[in-house]
Amino acid sequence: KSDPQTAETLRLWDVLRSAGVLTTPLPALFDAHCHLQLSPLKGRAEELLAALKDAGLFCGVSVCSTSPADWSEVDRIARLSATTGLRITPSYGLHPWYISSYYKGVAGERPNRSLPPLSVSEYTSVRDLPQHQWLAELRERLQRDDGTHVGEGGLDVGASCPPLEVQLDVLAGMLDVADELGRATSLHCVGAAAWEAMVKLLADRYGKRAGKNSKKDNHGGHAASTSRTKTKARGILLHSCQSLPQHILPHLLAVDVPLYFSLSSRFLDSARYHTLLPQLPPSSVLLESDAPDQLSRGMQQLAAGSNVVNEPCSVAYLCQQIIELGLLGSVNDSDGRRKGQQGKSKDKAWEEIATAQDLARLSAENAKRLFWTESREHHGEQCI
């Protein structure tokens, strides 16, 4: 049986299948960032994940919280690994959109845009109150299960967000936990000033890699560095980062911590975004849906005006479109002829990615390096 909410939230899956864009099995595909705990997907995780598994499209998803208010639902979804056979990686944190509502005690599943942003003085006066000791709970939650991670946190210059000074303090607390326990951290970053602050925060915290390899990817060992920390996060994922200012990229790559870059289907919406992908180290790239948000214009057009929301299946569409449109800058078609040239690839390893299956497998390998832990192996999920 179905109800209006079910019909709405499953419609994207039906739209993409009807359009013939999900015909290629991608069993290695991993959604590196989604919010299955948020409406209108809330309560539908079992059905959505079962459909993906049955279609042979996915091996797993990373489900990120937005505030302590949804941690229990993220935890419930993570336990579906046992019944779905998918690897479901949970992360817990406090998103910059939710900082004001959390510290002001205003409940709500979605950001309250009408709420005045939390000021520095307000934050200073309430952050140490007993009811706001969420970082202690975060540490305890992660200590109970080494397959859990930190996120979503980050920085945002939006008018409804608190000052960057407040956001930086909140984010530093999350990174303290991730560094202490060696966990991955999923981060949001929006706005030029936010990116500048993010680079400074990471460089000050982890130092810069020294030597001739300082601008190469850092996912397999480190050069001599000026790191300020004794232990480090397992890795930092900059999610839905297609709008990253490209002059920032070299500075990020010089930071001495494994950095990963995840693209959502909005990456397909702008030629300016397309030039970023070939400049990224292949060992750093992941694909995500950010469901229920970030639905690309192309998928909206396929829906022909229907009221649809994003779902994890959009990652399959993204993966296939990157190959079909030649967005790696160096892709062959089935006859070996060169296809689209949206910028020259800077890493020869991209030339080995010729099919959607190749790209799905690469993204899953990177996700495995970032998120996998031995304690999760007993579930029997297969990704690569």
C-alpha positions as CSV (number, residue, x, y, z in Angstrom):
1,K,0.0,0.0,0.0
2,S,1.1,3.6,-0.6
3,D,0.2,7.0,0.6
4,P,0.8,10.5,-1.0
5,Q,4.1,10.9,0.8
6,T,5.3,7.5,-0.4
7,A,4.3,8.3,-4.0
8,E,6.1,11.6,-3.9
9,T,9.4,10.3,-2.4
10,L,9.6,7.3,-4.7
11,R,8.8,9.3,-7.9
12,L,12.4,10.2,-8.7
13,W,13.3,6.5,-8.9
14,D,10.4,5.9,-11.3
15,V,11.2,9.0,-13.4
16,L,14.8,7.9,-13.9
17,R,13.9,4.4,-14.8
18,S,11.2,5.5,-17.2
19,A,13.7,7.8,-18.9
20,G,16.1,4.9,-19.4
21,V,19.0,6.5,-17.5
22,L,19.4,3.9,-14.8
23,T,20.0,0.9,-17.2
24,T,23.6,0.2,-16.3
25,P,24.1,-1.9,-13.1
26,L,26.5,-0.2,-10.8
27,P,26.8,-2.6,-7.8
28,A,29.9,-0.7,-6.5
29,L,28.1,2.7,-6.2
30,F,28.3,4.4,-2.8
31,D,26.3,7.5,-1.9
32,A,28.9,9.5,0.2
33,H,26.4,11.9,1.7
34,C,22.7,11.9,2.3
35,H,20.0,12.7,4.9
36,L,17.5,9.9,4.9
37,Q,16.4,11.0,8.3
38,L,14.9,14.3,6.9
39,S,11.4,14.8,5.5
40,P,10.1,13.9,2.9
41,L,12.4,10.9,3.0
42,K,11.9,10.4,6.8
43,G,10.5,7.0,7.5
44,R,11.1,5.7,3.9
45,A,14.7,4.6,4.3
46,E,13.9,0.9,4.3
47,E,12.0,1.1,1.0
48,L,14.4,3.4,-0.8
49,L,17.4,1.3,0.2
50,A,15.7,-2.0,-0.7
51,A,14.9,-0.7,-4.1
52,L,18.5,0.3,-4.8
53,K,19.8,-3.0,-3.6
54,D,17.2,-5.0,-5.6
55,A,18.2,-3.1,-8.8
56,G,21.9,-3.8,-8.3
57,L,22.7,-0.1,-8.1
58,F,24.3,0.4,-4.7
59,C,26.6,-1.1,-2.2
60,G,26.0,1.6,0.5
61,V,25.3,5.1,1.7
62,S,26.7,7.5,4.2
63,V,23.9,9.1,6.3
64,C,24.8,12.4,8.0
65,S,22.9,14.1,10.8
66,T,22.2,17.8,11.0
67,S,21.9,18.3,14.7
68,P,21.6,16.3,18.0
69,A,17.8,16.3,17.4
70,D,18.1,13.7,14.6
71,W,21.0,11.6,15.9
72,S,18.6,8.8,17.1
73,E,17.0,8.5,13.7
74,V,20.4,8.4,12.0
75,D,21.3,5.6,14.4
76,R,18.1,3.7,13.5
77,I,18.8,3.9,9.8
78,A,22.4,2.8,10.3
79,R,21.2,-0.4,11.9
80,L,19.4,-1.3,8.6
81,S,22.7,-2.6,7.3
82,A,21.8,-6.0,8.8
83,T,18.6,-6.3,6.9
84,T,19.4,-4.5,3.6
85,G,22.9,-5.9,3.1
86,L,24.1,-2.4,2.3
87,R,26.9,-0.7,4.1
88,I,25.3,2.2,6.0
89,T,27.8,4.6,7.5
90,P,26.4,7.1,10.1
91,S,27.9,10.4,11.1
92,Y,26.8,12.8,13.9
93,G,27.4,16.5,14.2
94,L,25.9,20.0,14.2
95,H,25.3,21.7,10.8
96,P,25.9,25.4,10.6
97,W,22.2,25.9,9.5
98,Y,21.1,24.4,12.8
99,I,23.4,26.0,15.3
100,S,21.1,28.9,16.1
101,S,18.0,26.8,16.6
102,Y,19.9,24.2,18.7
103,Y,21.4,26.7,21.1
104,K,18.1,28.7,21.3
105,G,16.2,25.6,22.1
106,V,13.9,25.9,19.0
107,A,12.8,22.4,17.8
108,G,12.5,21.8,14.1
109,E,13.6,19.3,11.5
110,R,14.4,21.9,9.0
111,P,16.3,25.2,9.5
112,N,14.2,28.0,10.9
113,R,15.1,30.8,8.5
114,S,13.0,33.4,10.4
115,L,14.9,32.8,13.6
116,P,17.5,35.6,14.3
117,P,21.0,34.2,14.0
118,L,22.7,33.3,17.3
119,S,25.1,36.1,18.2
120,V,28.6,35.7,19.6
121,S,27.5,36.9,23.0
122,E,24.4,34.6,23.1
123,Y,26.6,31.6,22.1
124,T,29.2,32.4,24.8
125,S,26.5,32.6,27.5
126,V,24.8,29.3,26.7
127,R,27.4,26.9,25.2
128,D,28.6,25.6,28.5
129,L,25.1,24.9,30.0
130,P,24.4,21.3,30.9
131,Q,21.7,20.9,28.2
132,H,24.2,21.9,25.5
133,Q,27.0,19.3,26.2
134,W,26.4,17.6,22.9
135,L,30.1,17.2,22.2
136,A,30.4,14.9,25.2
137,E,27.5,12.8,23.8
138,L,29.2,12.8,20.4
139,R,32.4,11.5,21.9
140,E,30.5,8.8,23.8
141,R,28.5,7.7,20.8
142,L,31.6,7.4,18.6
143,Q,33.5,5.5,21.3
144,R,30.8,2.9,21.4
145,D,31.2,2.1,17.7
146,D,34.3,2.7,15.6
147,G,32.3,2.6,12.4
148,T,30.7,5.9,13.2
149,H,32.0,9.3,12.1
150,V,31.6,13.1,12.5
151,G,29.2,15.3,10.5
152,E,27.7,17.2,9.2
153,G,29.5,20.3,10.3
154,G,31.0,23.2,8.5
155,L,30.9,26.9,7.6
156,D,28.3,29.0,5.8
157,V,28.0,32.8,5.2
158,G,24.2,32.6,4.8
159,A,22.2,35.3,6.4
160,S,20.4,32.8,8.7
161,C,23.7,31.4,10.0
162,P,25.5,32.7,13.1
163,P,28.8,34.6,12.7
164,L,31.8,32.6,11.4
165,E,33.4,33.1,14.8
166,V,30.6,31.0,16.4
167,Q,30.7,28.4,13.6
168,L,34.4,28.0,13.8
169,D,34.2,27.3,17.5
170,V,31.5,24.7,17.0
171,L,33.5,23.1,14.1
172,A,36.7,23.0,16.1
173,G,34.9,21.0,18.8
174,M,33.8,18.4,16.2
175,L,37.3,18.2,14.8
176,D,38.7,17.7,18.3
177,V,36.5,14.6,18.6
178,A,37.4,13.4,15.1
179,D,41.1,13.9,15.7
180,E,41.0,12.2,19.1
181,L,39.2,9.1,17.9
182,G,40.6,9.0,14.3
183,R,37.3,9.4,12.5
184,A,36.2,10.9,9.2
185,T,34.5,14.3,9.2
186,S,31.9,15.4,6.6
187,L,31.9,19.2,6.1
188,H,29.7,21.8,4.4
189,C,31.2,25.0,3.1
190,V,29.4,27.8,1.3
191,G,30.6,31.3,0.4
192,A,34.0,32.8,-0.4
193,A,34.7,33.9,3.1
194,A,33.7,30.5,4.5
195,W,36.2,28.8,2.1
196,E,39.0,31.2,3.2
197,A,38.2,30.5,6.8
198,M,38.1,26.7,6.2
199,V,41.5,26.7,4.6
200,K,43.0,28.7,7.5
201,L,41.3,26.5,10.1
202,L,42.6,23.3,8.4
203,A,46.1,24.6,7.8
204,D,46.5,25.9,11.3
205,R,45.2,22.7,12.7
206,Y,47.0,20.1,10.6
207,G,49.9,22.1,9.2
208,K,51.1,22.1,5.6
209,R,52.9,19.3,3.9
210,A,56.5,20.0,3.0
211,G,58.5,19.0,0.0
212,K,58.0,18.5,-3.7
213,N,54.9,16.4,-3.2
214,S,53.0,19.0,-1.2
215,K,50.5,19.7,-4.0
216,K,49.8,16.1,-4.8
217,D,47.0,14.0,-3.2
218,N,47.7,12.9,0.4
219,H,45.7,9.7,0.8
220,G,48.7,7.3,1.1
221,G,51.2,8.5,3.6
222,H,52.4,12.0,4.3
223,A,55.5,14.1,3.6
224,A,57.2,16.0,6.4
225,S,54.7,18.5,7.7
226,T,54.1,21.2,10.3
227,S,51.1,19.5,11.9
228,R,49.9,20.9,15.1
229,T,48.0,17.7,16.2
230,K,49.4,14.5,17.6
231,T,46.5,12.5,16.1
232,K,44.4,13.3,13.1
233,A,40.9,12.7,11.7
234,R,40.7,9.7,9.4
235,G,40.0,12.1,6.6
236,I,38.0,15.3,5.8
237,L,35.2,15.1,3.3
238,L,34.2,18.4,1.7
239,H,30.7,17.5,0.5
240,S,28.8,18.9,-2.5
241,C,31.9,21.0,-3.2
242,Q,31.3,21.7,-6.9
243,S,31.1,25.4,-6.2
244,L,34.6,25.4,-4.5
245,P,36.5,28.5,-5.7
246,Q,39.3,26.9,-7.8
247,H,42.0,29.3,-6.5
248,I,41.4,27.7,-3.1
249,L,42.1,24.1,-4.3
250,P,45.9,24.2,-4.2
251,H,45.8,25.6,-0.6
252,L,43.5,22.7,0.4
253,L,45.6,20.1,-1.2
254,A,48.6,21.4,0.7
255,V,47.0,20.7,4.1
256,D,48.5,17.7,5.8
257,V,45.4,15.6,6.3
258,P,43.6,13.3,3.9
259,L,41.1,15.5,2.0
260,Y,38.2,14.1,0.0
261,F,35.9,16.0,-2.4
262,S,32.3,14.8,-3.0
263,L,30.1,16.0,-5.9
264,S,26.3,16.0,-6.0
265,S,24.2,16.0,-9.1
266,R,24.2,19.8,-9.0
267,F,27.7,19.4,-10.4
268,L,26.0,18.8,-13.8
269,D,24.3,22.2,-13.8
270,S,27.2,24.5,-14.6
271,A,30.1,24.4,-17.0
272,R,32.1,26.3,-14.4
273,Y,31.6,23.3,-12.1
274,H,32.8,20.9,-14.8
275,T,36.3,22.3,-14.8
276,L,36.9,21.3,-11.2
277,L,36.7,17.5,-11.5
278,P,39.7,16.9,-13.7
279,Q,41.8,19.0,-11.3
280,L,41.0,16.8,-8.3
281,P,43.2,13.8,-7.5
282,P,41.3,10.7,-8.5
283,S,42.0,9.2,-5.1
284,S,40.0,12.0,-3.4
285,V,36.8,12.0,-5.4
286,L,33.4,10.6,-4.1
287,L,29.9,10.9,-5.4
288,E,26.8,11.9,-3.3
289,S,23.1,12.6,-3.6
290,D,22.7,15.0,-0.6
291,A,19.1,13.7,-0.7
292,P,16.5,15.0,-0.2
293,D,18.1,18.2,-1.4
294,Q,20.4,19.1,-4.4
295,L,18.2,17.8,-7.3
296,S,19.9,18.7,-10.5
297,R,18.1,20.7,-13.2
298,G,18.5,17.8,-15.6
299,M,16.5,15.5,-13.3
300,Q,13.9,18.2,-12.7
301,Q,13.4,18.4,-16.5
302,L,13.1,14.6,-16.7
303,A,10.4,14.8,-14.1
304,A,8.5,17.2,-16.5
305,G,7.4,19.5,-13.7
306,S,6.3,16.8,-11.3
307,N,6.9,17.5,-7.6
308,V,9.9,15.3,-6.9
309,V,12.6,15.3,-4.3
310,N,16.1,14.0,-4.5
311,E,16.9,10.3,-3.5
312,P,20.1,8.3,-3.4
313,C,19.4,6.9,-6.9
314,S,20.5,10.3,-8.3
315,V,24.1,9.3,-7.7
316,A,23.7,6.7,-10.4
317,Y,22.4,9.4,-12.8
318,L,25.4,11.6,-11.8
319,C,27.9,8.8,-12.4
320,Q,26.6,7.9,-15.8
321,Q,26.2,11.6,-16.9
322,I,29.8,12.4,-16.0
323,I,30.9,9.6,-18.4
324,E,28.4,10.3,-21.1
325,L,29.2,14.0,-21.2
326,G,33.0,13.5,-21.1
327,L,33.4,15.6,-18.0
328,L,36.6,13.9,-17.0
329,G,38.2,15.7,-19.9
330,S,39.6,12.5,-21.2
331,V,37.1,9.8,-22.0
332,N,36.8,7.3,-24.8
333,D,33.5,6.0,-26.3
334,S,32.9,2.3,-27.1
335,D,34.8,2.7,-30.4
336,G,37.8,4.3,-28.8
337,R,37.1,7.8,-30.1
338,R,37.6,10.8,-27.9
339,K,34.5,12.4,-26.4
340,G,33.8,15.7,-24.7
341,Q,36.8,17.9,-23.6
342,Q,35.5,19.9,-20.7
343,G,39.0,20.8,-19.5
344,K,42.3,18.9,-19.6
345,S,42.8,16.3,-17.0
346,K,45.8,17.0,-14.8
347,D,46.2,13.4,-13.4
348,K,46.8,10.6,-15.8
349,A,45.0,8.2,-13.5
350,W,41.7,9.8,-14.8
351,E,42.5,8.3,-18.2
352,E,41.8,4.8,-16.7
353,I,38.2,5.8,-15.9
354,A,36.3,5.1,-19.1
355,T,33.0,3.7,-18.0
356,A,30.4,4.4,-15.3
357,Q,31.4,1.2,-13.7
358,D,35.0,2.5,-13.5
359,L,33.9,5.7,-11.9
360,A,31.5,4.0,-9.4
361,R,34.3,1.6,-8.4
362,L,36.8,4.5,-7.9
363,S,34.3,6.4,-5.7
364,A,33.6,3.3,-3.7
365,E,37.3,2.6,-3.2
366,N,37.8,6.1,-1.9
367,A,34.8,5.8,0.4
368,K,36.2,2.5,1.7
369,R,39.5,4.2,2.6
370,L,37.6,7.1,4.3
371,F,34.8,5.3,6.1
372,W,35.5,1.6,6.5
373,T,36.5,0.1,9.8
374,E,37.1,-3.5,10.8
375,S,34.2,-3.6,13.1
376,R,31.8,-3.1,10.2
377,E,33.2,-5.9,8.1
378,H,31.0,-8.5,9.8
379,H,27.9,-7.2,8.2
380,G,29.0,-8.8,4.9
381,E,28.4,-5.7,2.7
382,Q,30.3,-5.8,-0.6
383,C,31.3,-2.7,-2.4
384,I,34.3,-3.4,-4.5
